[in-house]
Amino acid sequence: MARFAPIYMTVYDGLATLGALTLSNDALTVATATSGSAVGDIGGVTSESVVTIGGADAASFEVVDGELLVGDAALEAGSYEIELIETNDEATNSPSATPFTITVTA
């Protein structure tokens, strides 16, 4: 007869609450800010959430597999204002936006 370990689970009657997202890096140089280059890993994402980009400079970036990447065109030196927006149907505060400033230096 096979033995199985018991499975325990926590049942939560309420909905999830989304927290602030994190970004492992927010600074690049012009030499590294080329099309498709990684800016940083996105952290703090709740399971089953979708992360999109908003803000003034959203068109300069894209989210791919949990990473923020430089978009189709290389970036010039300057500051870029974006928001990472987490959406989750199971969260009470969805969508939730976290602002970031990405800095590109010469």
Secondary structure as a PSIPRED ss2 file (coil, helix, strand):
# PSIPRED VFORMAT (PSIPRED V4.0)

   1 M C   1.000  0.000  0.000
   2 A C   1.000  0.000  0.000
   3 R C   1.000  0.000  0.000
   4 F C   1.000  0.000  0.000
   5 A C   1.000  0.000  0.000
   6 P C   1.000  0.000  0.000
   7 I C   1.000  0.000  0.000
   8 Y C   1.000  0.000  0.000
   9 M C   1.000  0.000  0.000
  10 T C   1.000  0.000  0.000
  11 V C   1.000  0.000  0.000
  12 Y C   1.000  0.000  0.000
  13 D C   1.000  0.000  0.000
  14 G C   1.000  0.000  0.000
  15 L C   1.000  0.000  0.000
  16 A E   0.000  0.000  1.000
  17 T C   1.000  0.000  0.000
  18 L C   1.000  0.000  0.000
  19 G C   1.000  0.000  0.000
  20 A C   1.000  0.000  0.000
  21 L C   1.000  0.000  0.000
  22 T E   0.000  0.000  1.000
  23 L E   0.000  0.000  1.000
  24 S C   1.000  0.000  0.000
  25 N C   1.000  0.000  0.000
  26 D C   1.000  0.000  0.000
  27 A E   0.000  0.000  1.000
  28 L E   0.000  0.000  1.000
  29 T E   0.000  0.000  1.000
  30 V C   1.000  0.000  0.000
  31 A C   1.000  0.000  0.000
  32 T C   1.000  0.000  0.000
  33 A C   1.000  0.000  0.000
  34 T C   1.000  0.000  0.000
  35 S C   1.000  0.000  0.000
  36 G C   1.000  0.000  0.000
  37 S C   1.000  0.000  0.000
  38 A E   0.000  0.000  1.000
  39 V E   0.000  0.000  1.000
  40 G E   0.000  0.000  1.000
  41 D E   0.000  0.000  1.000
  42 I E   0.000  0.000  1.000
  43 G E   0.000  0.000  1.000
  44 G C   1.000  0.000  0.000
  45 V C   1.000  0.000  0.000
  46 T C   1.000  0.000  0.000
  47 S C   1.000  0.000  0.000
  48 E C   1.000  0.000  0.000
  49 S C   1.000  0.000  0.000
  50 V E   0.000  0.000  1.000
  51 V E   0.000  0.000  1.000
  52 T E   0.000  0.000  1.000
  53 I E   0.000  0.000  1.000
  54 G E   0.000  0.000  1.000
  55 G C   1.000  0.000  0.000
  56 A C   1.000  0.000  0.000
  57 D C   1.000  0.000  0.000
  58 A H   0.000  1.000  0.000
  59 A H   0.000  1.000  0.000
  60 S H   0.000  1.000  0.000
  61 F E   0.000  0.000  1.000
  62 E E   0.000  0.000  1.000
  63 V E   0.000  0.000  1.000
  64 V E   0.000  0.000  1.000
  65 D C   1.000  0.000  0.000
  66 G C   1.000  0.000  0.000
  67 E E   0.000  0.000  1.000
  68 L E   0.000  0.000  1.000
  69 L E   0.000  0.000  1.000
  70 V E   0.000  0.000  1.000
  71 G C   1.000  0.000  0.000
  72 D C   1.000  0.000  0.000
  73 A C   1.000  0.000  0.000
  74 A C   1.000  0.000  0.000
  75 L C   1.000  0.000  0.000
  76 E C   1.000  0.000  0.000
  77 A C   1.000  0.000  0.000
  78 G E   0.000  0.000  1.000
  79 S E   0.000  0.000  1.000
  80 Y E   0.000  0.000  1.000
  81 E E   0.000  0.000  1.000
  82 I E   0.000  0.000  1.000
  83 E E   0.000  0.000  1.000
  84 L E   0.000  0.000  1.000
  85 I E   0.000  0.000  1.000
  86 E E   0.000  0.000  1.000
  87 T E   0.000  0.000  1.000
  88 N C   1.000  0.000  0.000
  89 D C   1.000  0.000  0.000
  90 E C   1.000  0.000  0.000
  91 A E   0.000  0.000  1.000
  92 T C   1.000  0.000  0.000
  93 N C   1.000  0.000  0.000
  94 S C   1.000  0.000  0.000
  95 P C   1.000  0.000  0.000
  96 S E   0.000  0.000  1.000
  97 A E   0.000  0.000  1.000
  98 T E   0.000  0.000  1.000
  99 P E   0.000  0.000  1.000
 100 F E   0.000  0.000  1.000
 101 T E   0.000  0.000  1.000
 102 I E   0.000  0.000  1.000
 103 T E   0.000  0.000  1.000
 104 V E   0.000  0.000  1.000
 105 T E   0.000  0.000  1.000
 106 A C   1.000  0.000  0.000
